[in-house]
Amino acid sequence: MEYGLLLLGEQDPGTAVRLAHLAEEAGFHDLWFADEKFYRDPFVSLAHLARHTSRIRLGTCVTDPFTRHPALLAMALATLDEVSGGRAVLGLGAGFSGLEAMGVERRRAVRTMRQAVEAIRRLWAGDTVSVEDDAFVLRNLNLNFAVRPHIPILLASASPQMLRLAGELADEVMLGDMGSSEVLHPALAEVRRGAGRSGRSAEGMRRIARLNVVLADDLEAARDVIRPWILAYLWHVYPDWSKLFDYTPDWDERLKPLREFIAARGDKPRNVGDREQVLQFGRLLPEPLVRRYALLGRPDEVAEQISEIAACGITQLTVYPTPLHGQTTESAFSEFVQRVLPLA
């Protein structure tokens, strides 16, 4: 099993460098930096981290073609690849944070993602590209510098359609917030279905599970930390809960107060910080739902969950160390490295 570290952009540059050093020293394969609006910029941050690391791959996790034009993404990642000595990875997703705040409308996301990936690859190959999409336009555009043509592209999602697209045309796939066999098996089946469309095998892809990790002897305390993240995600995907791999009809009644809150608001969360607005609904979430969204509990319990994830066919686990009260991201990550990895 490979490991990756995710940073969301809350940390100042010095802290980010210390975390990157710890990840590299622990043998982590990837360092991912989220394009969460409105934290620190991922491209500037990754270029800074490239100067302070030597081996670890550096990727966005994830950026999107709705708030960032694909031509500018191609330019930025090619530049990062150049300054990092060929260590860049473009992680793409359909977008979450910032869309509502910036008035960006996302329509036909799968089509736009396909167009973006194909355009970016052609730009890296030195082609002159023209595309007309709902979300972006390229008119006889080309990059004005030589680029390594085979920079990896990762697609991250939890939706069946986007996972099929990842299997069809991405180099790598990341499954967001899936930490149990109940959701990983059907999600990976969608990736394989997409791979079959293009006559290839998903077994040749890097298959990544991205999860928050909360280490705590008190399992309920760990669950309390992760519940706001889950609630914010459910708010974001509403009303399409039935498309989630672990949806059951009882959600509609059990989570009725959350549905009523969302209906009263009439919009999507603006960014990840909005999770604080749904804290009051945390106790509505059933324990199996909480477990599948994160790595929770004592080191031995987390190591056992990692073994379950690996048995599903996941080749990399990317973690976001989520601190308990009184902890920092650094201390939470150090605990994961020191207390979990030896058991996994």
Order of alpha helices (4+ residues) and beta strands (2+ residues): beta-alpha-beta-alpha-beta-alpha-beta-alpha-beta-beta-beta-alpha-beta-alpha-beta-alpha-alpha-alpha-alpha-beta-alpha-beta-alpha
